[in-house]
């Protein structure tokens, strides 16, 4: 069964850092397109970062401005999002997603993890 479980969210002061995790089951994170999205209160879900696999270059939303990095752990089958220099505007529920993991042309979503940045 394909499943994504995020963790690592919490409350952090502006300028601080957090690392989000997305533990995957049912597919290989190293070979699958995966990404992070976020949804702030009252706003639509938006793209943050994604890559097609462990050896491909990730692409980021403009607002990231070099503050975030994405990585994958083969042994733990987990995707990570390292977020530095956090700003109040980064407050949102963060979701990981995987394409073509469970079924062709299908996107699987995790349940989300809340990140709150206090100013």
N, C-alpha and C positions, 0 to 999 in steps of 0.2 A: 504494500500500500504506500503510495506516495504521500509524504507529509513533510511540512516545514514547521519548525517551532522556534520562534524568536525569543531571545532573552537579552538582558543587559541594560534595559532601559532604566530610567530613574530620574532623580532630581540632581541637577548640577548647576553651579554658578556660571555666569557668563565668563568666557575665557577658558573654561575647564574642558575636560575630555571624557569621552565614554567610548566603550567598545561594545557594539552589538553583535550577537551571535545568532546564526540561523542554522539549527541542526536539521539535517535532511535525512530522510529515510526513503527507500524504494528506488533510488537512482544515484548516480555518481556525480557529485558536485563538480568534480574536476573536468567533466566532459559536457556539461550542460550549461546553456545560457541561464544566467541568474542575475538578479538585480535587486536593488533596494529602492523603495518608494516611500513617500511619507504623505500624511494627511493632517494638516493643521486644523484646529477648530474652525468650523464654518467655511472651510475651503475644500476644493477638490483634491483628490489624490494626485501627487505629482512625482515625476521621475527624479531620482537622485543619482544613481550610478548603476552600471551593468557591464558585464563582459560575457563573451561566448564560452569561455572555458578558462582553465587555469593558465594557459599559455598565451592567451590573447590580451591585448591591451584594453583596459577598461575605458569607458567613456562616461563623462560626468556632466551633470547639469551645471550651467554657468554659475549658479549661486554657490557652488561648493568652493570655488576659488582656491583650490589646492589644500583645503583644510581636511578633507576626508580621504581615506584610502580603503580599498577593498582587497580582501585576501581569502584564500581557501586552504583548508587543512584536510589533506587526503585521509589521514588516519582517523580523524574524527568526523569526516564527511560533513564538514561545517563551513559555512560562508560567514565572513566577518565584515563589519563596517567599523573602522576606526575613525572617530570624529574628534577633531581637535579645534581649538579656538571657537568653541560653541558660542552662538549668539541667541538672543531671546527669540529671534525669528526662526530658529531651528526647532522650537517647541512643536511637537507633532507626535502622532503615532507612526512608527516606522514599521514597514512591512517588507519582507523579502518575498521574492517571486521566482519561479522557475518555469521555463517554457519547454514544451515537448518532453516533459518528465514522466507524466502519467499517461498521456494520450497525445497523438499528433495534433498540432495546432492548438493545444490547450495550455493555459497558464494556471499554475497552482500557486496559491497564496498562503502565507502563514497567518496567524491570528493577530499579529502586531504586538509591538512593545512601545510603551509610552515614554517619550523623552521630554522632560520639562527643564527648560533653561531659565534660571532666575537672573534678573538684571540687577 
